[in-house]
Amino acid sequence: MAEHLDAYEVTCGGCGLLVDETPLLTTACIKPYVVAILLHRGAVRMQEILTSLVPHCADNDIKIGAWDPMEEEYCDQTRVERLVEEVLGEFVSEGILRYNETQDMWVLTGG
């Protein structure tokens, strides 16, 4: 009986997630990264978001020139870049952010 419990404990602790591939990013996955940087500094640059996201991306999220089924063409941006732009644009349209052209960053609005 003791041998059975020892094997059970070792197996349960060593399994981890059983995911074969990293899932593709969505805008819902990107928003927490943007919000975290905004809460820390009140402003965010595109490169800061990309730098924090890339380690968690699937291969298809970071390929340049991949076929985009939505646009039906080959894109010159990565999928993650387009999604980050979409999230930032959504925040601007909702009045949460404004774009500062002189410093090339998105800044929280005052009210």
C-alpha positions in Angstrom: 0.0 0.0 0.0 2.8 2.4 0.8 4.4 1.9 -2.6 1.1 2.7 -4.3 0.8 6.0 -2.4 4.4 7.1 -3.2 3.9 6.5 -6.9 0.6 8.4 -6.8 2.1 11.4 -5.2 5.0 11.5 -7.6 2.7 11.1 -10.7 0.2 13.8 -9.6 2.9 16.4 -8.9 4.7 15.8 -12.2 1.9 15.8 -14.7 1.3 19.6 -15.2 -1.0 20.8 -18.0 -1.7 18.3 -20.7 -1.8 20.7 -23.6 -0.1 19.8 -26.9 0.2 23.3 -28.3 -0.1 26.8 -27.1 -3.5 28.2 -28.1 -3.7 31.2 -30.4 -4.0 34.6 -28.8 -7.2 36.6 -28.8 -7.9 40.2 -27.8 -9.2 38.9 -24.4 -5.8 37.4 -23.7 -4.0 40.6 -24.5 -6.1 43.0 -22.5 -4.7 41.9 -19.0 -1.1 42.6 -20.2 -2.1 46.1 -21.4 -4.0 46.9 -18.2 -1.1 45.6 -16.0 1.4 48.0 -17.6 -1.1 50.8 -17.4 -1.8 50.3 -13.7 2.0 50.3 -13.1 2.9 53.4 -15.2 -0.2 55.0 -16.6 1.2 54.7 -20.1 2.2 51.9 -22.4 4.2 51.5 -25.6 3.5 48.9 -28.2 6.9 47.3 -27.8 6.3 46.8 -24.0 3.2 44.9 -24.7 4.8 42.7 -27.4 7.8 42.0 -25.2 5.6 40.7 -22.4 3.4 38.7 -24.7 5.9 36.9 -27.0 7.0 34.2 -24.5 3.4 33.1 -24.2 2.6 33.1 -27.9 2.0 30.2 -30.3 4.3 29.9 -33.3 1.5 31.1 -35.6 1.1 34.3 -33.5 4.6 35.5 -34.2 5.1 34.6 -37.9 5.5 37.4 -40.3 4.0 36.9 -43.7 1.6 34.2 -42.7 -1.7 33.7 -44.5 -4.5 35.6 -42.7 -7.8 34.0 -43.3 -9.7 37.1 -42.2 -8.0 39.4 -44.6 -7.5 36.7 -47.2 -3.9 37.8 -47.9 -0.4 37.5 -46.6 0.2 40.1 -43.9 3.4 42.1 -43.2 2.7 42.1 -39.5 2.5 39.3 -37.0 -0.8 38.2 -35.7 0.1 39.4 -32.2 0.9 42.9 -33.5 -2.5 43.2 -35.2 -4.3 42.0 -32.1 -2.4 44.5 -29.8 -3.3 47.3 -32.3 -6.9 46.2 -32.1 -6.9 46.3 -28.3 -5.3 49.7 -28.1 -7.7 51.1 -30.7 -10.6 49.7 -28.8 -9.3 51.4 -25.6 -8.9 54.7 -27.5 -12.5 54.5 -28.9 -13.8 53.8 -25.4 -12.0 56.9 -24.1 -9.7 54.9 -21.8 -6.5 55.8 -23.6 -5.2 58.6 -25.9 -2.3 58.4 -28.2 0.7 60.7 -27.5 2.4 61.2 -30.8 5.5 63.0 -29.5 6.4 60.1 -27.1 4.9 57.3 -29.3 2.8 55.9 -26.4 -0.7 55.3 -25.3 -1.6 57.2 -22.1 -4.5 56.8 -19.7 -7.0 59.7 -20.0 -7.7 61.9 -17.0 -11.4 61.3 -16.5 
